[in-house]
Amino acid sequence: MWPPERVIIAPANAGEREAMRTAQRALKLPETGDMDPATLAGLRGVQALFKLPVTGVLDRPTAEALDRLRPPSLRGE
């Protein structure tokens, strides 16, 4: 589900893994669906760029920031 309804620290189900893959796609990272070190660093970078709390988790504000980075053709998946 995009954007995620809950904070995702470690994907626990198929929906959360799909949300993580969507984030990884926006970050131009391998789409593993896992919270790996590269994804954690990418999320923190986006959070810092958009002046969000730098937590490294995938939450709704971070997902919305990621959407602002993606081309319009890739939004609203």
C-alpha beads as a LAMMPS data file, in Angstrom:
LAMMPS data file: protein, C-alpha beads

77 atoms
76 bonds

1 atom types
1 bond types

-500.0 500.0 xlo xhi
-500.0 500.0 ylo yhi
-500.0 500.0 zlo zhi

Masses

1 110.0

Atoms # bond

1 1 1 0.000 0.000 0.000
2 1 1 1.316 3.421 -0.923
3 1 1 1.703 5.618 0.959
4 1 1 1.968 3.317 3.966
5 1 1 -0.698 3.683 6.632
6 1 1 1.702 2.737 9.422
7 1 1 5.334 3.378 10.211
8 1 1 7.448 0.606 8.690
9 1 1 10.620 -0.210 10.582
10 1 1 11.005 -3.764 9.300
11 1 1 8.477 -5.036 6.734
12 1 1 6.322 -7.710 8.367
13 1 1 3.857 -8.615 5.604
14 1 1 3.392 -8.526 1.839
15 1 1 1.838 -5.041 1.846
16 1 1 4.695 -3.562 3.847
17 1 1 7.278 -5.272 1.636
18 1 1 5.556 -3.806 -1.434
19 1 1 5.629 -0.338 0.165
20 1 1 9.335 -0.826 0.859
21 1 1 9.918 -1.853 -2.785
22 1 1 8.097 1.296 -3.915
23 1 1 10.371 3.384 -1.689
24 1 1 13.424 1.563 -3.017
25 1 1 12.278 2.196 -6.584
26 1 1 11.969 5.924 -5.811
27 1 1 15.450 5.840 -4.270
28 1 1 16.798 3.957 -7.305
29 1 1 17.905 1.059 -5.121
30 1 1 17.547 -2.699 -5.658
31 1 1 13.918 -3.613 -4.925
32 1 1 14.398 -6.192 -2.178
33 1 1 11.422 -5.246 -0.018
34 1 1 13.725 -5.361 3.017
35 1 1 15.009 -2.569 5.232
36 1 1 18.661 -2.963 4.306
37 1 1 21.511 -0.506 5.060
38 1 1 21.210 1.221 1.665
39 1 1 17.457 1.743 2.109
40 1 1 17.951 3.038 5.645
41 1 1 20.572 5.523 4.408
42 1 1 18.356 6.580 1.492
43 1 1 15.348 7.184 3.722
44 1 1 17.464 9.209 6.134
45 1 1 18.794 11.280 3.242
46 1 1 15.299 12.071 1.966
47 1 1 14.148 12.924 5.476
48 1 1 17.070 15.334 5.927
49 1 1 16.492 16.875 2.478
50 1 1 12.823 17.577 3.259
51 1 1 13.536 18.652 6.861
52 1 1 11.623 15.719 8.335
53 1 1 12.670 13.956 11.535
54 1 1 15.627 11.782 10.486
55 1 1 14.494 8.372 11.720
56 1 1 15.266 6.082 8.794
57 1 1 11.794 4.547 8.954
58 1 1 9.243 4.579 6.160
59 1 1 6.290 6.648 7.312
60 1 1 3.645 8.680 5.520
61 1 1 5.589 12.015 5.490
62 1 1 8.658 10.234 4.114
63 1 1 6.549 8.450 1.495
64 1 1 5.050 11.782 0.424
65 1 1 8.566 13.239 0.146
66 1 1 9.619 10.258 -1.980
67 1 1 6.627 10.884 -4.254
68 1 1 7.872 14.424 -4.820
69 1 1 11.164 12.949 -6.091
70 1 1 9.565 10.478 -8.510
71 1 1 8.564 11.404 -12.057
72 1 1 4.798 11.881 -12.490
73 1 1 4.580 8.723 -14.608
74 1 1 5.667 6.637 -11.587
75 1 1 3.383 8.224 -8.990
76 1 1 0.145 6.803 -7.665
77 1 1 1.042 3.140 -7.900

Bonds

1 1 1 2
2 1 2 3
3 1 3 4
4 1 4 5
5 1 5 6
6 1 6 7
7 1 7 8
8 1 8 9
9 1 9 10
10 1 10 11
11 1 11 12
12 1 12 13
13 1 13 14
14 1 14 15
15 1 15 16
16 1 16 17
17 1 17 18
18 1 18 19
19 1 19 20
20 1 20 21
21 1 21 22
22 1 22 23
23 1 23 24
24 1 24 25
25 1 25 26
26 1 26 27
27 1 27 28
28 1 28 29
29 1 29 30
30 1 30 31
31 1 31 32
32 1 32 33
33 1 33 34
34 1 34 35
35 1 35 36
36 1 36 37
37 1 37 38
38 1 38 39
39 1 39 40
40 1 40 41
41 1 41 42
42 1 42 43
43 1 43 44
44 1 44 45
45 1 45 46
46 1 46 47
47 1 47 48
48 1 48 49
49 1 49 50
50 1 50 51
51 1 51 52
52 1 52 53
53 1 53 54
54 1 54 55
55 1 55 56
56 1 56 57
57 1 57 58
58 1 58 59
59 1 59 60
60 1 60 61
61 1 61 62
62 1 62 63
63 1 63 64
64 1 64 65
65 1 65 66
66 1 66 67
67 1 67 68
68 1 68 69
69 1 69 70
70 1 70 71
71 1 71 72
72 1 72 73
73 1 73 74
74 1 74 75
75 1 75 76
76 1 76 77
